[in-house]
Amino acid sequence: MSGAETGRPANPATGVPGVSAPETGRPATGVPGVSGPETGGPATRGVPTQGGAVRPGVVRAILGRDVDDDQRPLPELPPLPEDPRWRIEHLPFVAAVGFALVLCAASIGFLAGGPTAALGAGAGTAVVTVGVTLTTLVIAWADVIRPALVMPVGLAVYVIKYSLIIFLMISVAASGWAGGDPMAWGIAGGSIVLTGVQVWWLTRLARRRTP
């Protein structure tokens, strides 16, 4: 149908011959037969509606990629767990001091009483070094699993450790071995030195973590 047949010129706003903008009452949307008010805005790409137009944001919302995602606040996430390695950070240093202490005790024992005394003194400090290492690992494990377990697990470890040391010393004394006294001195000296090393390290760590 042309403008001459209808008696009206083709409206340039609509592009449809014989139909004027006042008769349609709505602006062009870019999609024939669909107005802006019916679609809520200009034509966009998305899911077609009854008139062939699209509903903005529907597909993106279905796929979880809504256009307003950038404006939404992020959910509150729990804080990241603290790095558990600080609990055993001092262990390599303590083990190195214990190994050096074994060598020193064995040397002193050899100079003081020969090979038997050296073996006893070295064995005593080695017992202390192994005990401190195992205690540190077990307590660190309990703290990572559940902090409430630190106290009962720590007490249990210390009771077992000192019970084994006492049993060892009683057995050595009952056997009459000549290296028993150097072993006792090695255990006493190793306990004092390694305890002092741990206290120094924990004090240093507390100062470093204090803001």
N, C-alpha and C positions, 0 to 999 in steps of 0.2 A: 504494500500500500504506500503510495507516495503522498507527498504534501499536497500535490495538485488534486488528487482524488478525494482527499479528506477536506480540502479547503483550508488546511492549516499547514504552515511551513514546519519542516522538521525542527524539533527543538535541539539545539546544540548541546544543552546540558545533559539530556538523557540519551541522545543518539537514536531515539526511536521515532520514526516518522509519524507525525500526527498526534503525538502525545506530548503535552507540555508539562513543565515542572509543576504549575499550580494544580493540574489534574492528578498528578501522582502524589503530590504533597510531600515528597521526600527526596533527598539528594541522591545522586548516583553513588553506588558503592563499589563499582568495578565488577560486580556480578549481576547479570541481567535478572530482573524481577525480584531482587532482594535489596531492601533498604538498610541504611545504617541503623535506625532505631530497632529493627527486628533482630539484628545480630549483635547489638550492643556496641557497635563501633565499625570501623572500616574492615574490609574483607581481609582475613588472615588465613594462613594454612593450618589445618587441624582436622577435626571430625566434621563431616558435612551435616548440615541440618536439613529440615524438610525442603527448604527453598534452594538447596544446593550450596548455601554459604557454609561457613565453618564457625565453630565455637572456639575461641582462643584459649589455649592453655589446657584443654581437656586431655589430649594425648600425652602432653608432658606431665600432667598430674597423675595420669594412670601409670606412666612409666617411672614415676618418682622423681621427675626432673621439672618441677614447677618453676615458673619464671620468677617466683618470689622467694626461692630458696636462699638467695644471697642476703635477703633482708631479715630472714628468721634468725633468732638468737640460737647459738649452739647449746646443746644440752649440757648440764653440769656433769662432768665425768669425775670419777674418783681420782684422787692424786696418785701419781705413779709410786710404786713401792720404792722404799729407800734401798740404795745399793747395799746388799748384805756383806760385801767383801770387806767393809771397814772392821767387821767383828774379828776377822782373822788377819787383818793387815799387819799386825805386829808379829805374827807367828814365824815368818821366815827369819826375822831378826832374833827372836827368842831362841829358835832352833840353832842358829849360827852361834849365838853366845853359849848355848848348852854344849854344842860340839867342841868349841874352844875350851870350855870348862872341863870337859872330859879329858882332853889332851893335857891341860895344865895339872889336873888332879893326878893323872897317871904319871906324869913327869915328877911331880912332888913325891908321890908314893914310891917311885923307883929310887929316887935319891935318898929317901928317908929309910926305906925298909926293903928294897929289892923288888924283884918281879912280882912277888905275891902281894905286897902292899900296893904296887902300881895297879895290879889287876883289881884289887878290892876298891881302891879309891876311884878308879875309872868306872867300875861297875856301879858304884853308888851314885855318881853324878849322872851316869847314863839313865839310871832308873828315874831320877828326878826329871831329866829332860823329856823322856818318853811320857811320863805322867802329866807334865805340864802341856805337852802337845795334844795328847788325847783329851784332856780336860777342856782345853780351848776349843777344839773341834766340836765336842759334844754340846757344850754350852752355846756355841754359835748356831749349831743345828737347831737346838730347842728354841732359841730366840727367833729364828726364821720361821719355824713351824707355828709357834704360838708363844708370845712373850710370857704368858702366865706359867709356862713350863720351865722357865729359867731357874726359879728358886728350887722346886722339888728335884729337877734333873741335876742341877749343880750340887745340891746337898748329897744326893745319892752317889754321884761320881766321886765326890771328895771322901765319903765314907768308905766306898769300895777301894779307892786308891790308897788311903792311909791304912786300911785293914790289910791290904796286900803287902804294903811296905813293912808293917809290924810283923806280919806272918813271916816275911822273908828274913827279917833281922833275927827273929826268934829261931828260925831254922838254922841260920848261919851260926848263931851263938851256940846252939845245941850241938852242931857238928864239930865245933872246936877248930874251925878253919882259921888260920893265921891272918887271913885278909879280912876278917870280920870287923875289926876295929877301924881299919882304913875305909871300909865300905860305909860304916856308920858316919865317919867324919865326912866322907864324900857326899852322902845323902844330906847331912846337915848343912854343909857349905853350899851345895848346889841349890837347896831350897831357899837359902837366904839370898844368894846371888840372883837366881831367876825370878824370885818374887820382887826383888828390887828393880830388875829390868822391866817387869810388867808394870809396876807402879809408875816408873819413869815414863814409859811409853803412853800409858793411859792419861797421865798428867799432860803430856805433850799433845795428845789427841784432843783432850778437852779444851786446851788453849786454842788449838787450831779451829775447832768447831764453834767456839764462842764468838758471836758477832761483835 
